[in-house]
Amino acid sequence: MEQYIIKGGNPLVGEVEIGGAKNAALGILAAAIMTDDTVRIENLPDVNDINVLLEAIEGIGARVERLDRHTVKINGSTIGDISVDYEYIKKIRASYYLLGALLGKYKKAEVPLPGGCNIGSRPIDLHLKGFRALGATVEIKHGAIVATASGGLHGSHIFMDTVSVGATINIMMAASMAKGHTIIENAAREPHVVDTANFLNSMGAEIKGAGTDVIRIRGVETLHATDYSIVPDMIEAGTYMFAAAATKGDVLIKNVIPKHLEAITAKLEEIGCEVEEFDDAVRVISSKKLRRTHVKTLPYPGYPTDMQPQIAVTLALAAGTSIVTESIFENRFKYADELTRMGATIKVEGNTAIIDGVTGLTGARVSAPDLRAGAALVIAGLAAEGVTIVDDIVYIQRGYEDFEGKLRALGAEIERVSSEKEIQKFRLRIG
């Protein structure tokens, strides 16, 4: 099993380049199979989740050609199977996007119930409700979701009970090839919803209103070839922003859309960091003592749930008592025990964490419980005194490309190791 070993205490200084958004890429790759023409997608992040989804797409018969680490061509004309293999789904939750894509194109689809990070129940019933509203029959058989629309899909007026990114993207894909007009109300407004809609539109779909809470779709019969570049990853960017804050660093984060980062920027300024915005970059300078704050996760444009563990780590080092409220996923504080081992003072009550700031953290052996919490524990290790070992980094590799390489370029002492021998070697080297 691979681990990260970190010697903390170095401020992060320098520049880091942000890759394409994993969450947007997952929707876009699924949508790419909805045409029989060849689609070219650029700025793809080279992370495990993406690679598993590409395997799943190959698994149903589509042609996938990797031109380089960040570019892929997909041709969906050779799809012979509308049933996705469980092997892929258990690794990555977002393979459920193939439901909307296959249902839109072939009017039938079969996808096992999803897996992914264990951060609480993420019900799929909103997706299924949307498909039923479009005229599909949806059943759960032998642990798989089977959707068919023998009479074709037809437009509908769909009101989402709660804001769900996954359901918004899935319904949008299916509706883009349904007959007539569809309106999705209380739709998710996240940048990756907008990016998936822009991608579908570049293939000839007619989707209006993505990025607002009402999306209007006029169904089309066929979609065509396109070349598309994925939007930068705001969560990757935010992770480096907090890494700069927690380590008292000065980092320029390039290839971002500052507008997407407003909720993160506002919190960083609140706790005492300086944030400079440029056209496609942000700079975070953390030179003053950090202050406490309160934060509540909300759907976009509110503070993102995927950035909750990273701010919690930073607040563990801020003066005073901070409160973090999680309103999206109920299992998102599993990292609190790990942080406590590093000397943080965190008390979790239901969906709230009460954090009493401490003057410093100390290195320990911790384990990543999920993707974003794993990244947050790495930040804690970078800010801590002494050596930290993070186990289960397979979670982190699901969503961060070359995490250790990018951190090393900013002056971090971090290595990926896979044996006790390598750990010893690292300890000897740092003395």
Order of alpha helices (4+ residues) and beta strands (2+ residues): beta-beta-alpha-beta-alpha-beta-beta-alpha-alpha-beta-alpha-beta-beta-beta-alpha-beta-alpha-beta-beta-beta-alpha-beta-alpha-beta-beta-beta-alpha-beta-alpha-beta-beta-beta-alpha-beta-alpha-alpha-beta-alpha
